[in-house]
């Protein structure tokens, strides 16, 4: 599976962005898709994930109520709608795929098999 993330950019605090991650492969619906982010000098942390076939979602506490993850299996694409952005949301955002995620999702980066290249989100105050 190859993943291509896009949609990052510069936005003012309070604004919105939508990230997209397009995946290759014919078994897209078998994979859970997750978004992680990494700020400068920090570890990569979980943001949100969605299961492959059941639509089950999980969010980090820091983004609950502001971010929404969704997927379109027909387009092999996962989205991250980010609203009410804050300067602390500034990071490189990565999408990832978990081959064991048809029903459940995981927040653990090491359990994801495939990673995209990342897209930079900068939120100015």
Secondary structure as UniProt FT lines:
FT   STRAND          3..6
FT   STRAND          9..12
FT   TURN            13..14
FT   STRAND          17..23
FT   HELIX           28..30
FT   STRAND          32..38
FT   TURN            40..41
FT   STRAND          44..50
FT   STRAND          57..59
FT   TURN            61..66
FT   STRAND          67..72
FT   TURN            73..76
FT   STRAND          77..82
FT   HELIX           87..89
FT   STRAND          91..98
FT   TURN            99..100
FT   HELIX           109..111
FT   STRAND          114..115
FT   STRAND          119..124
//
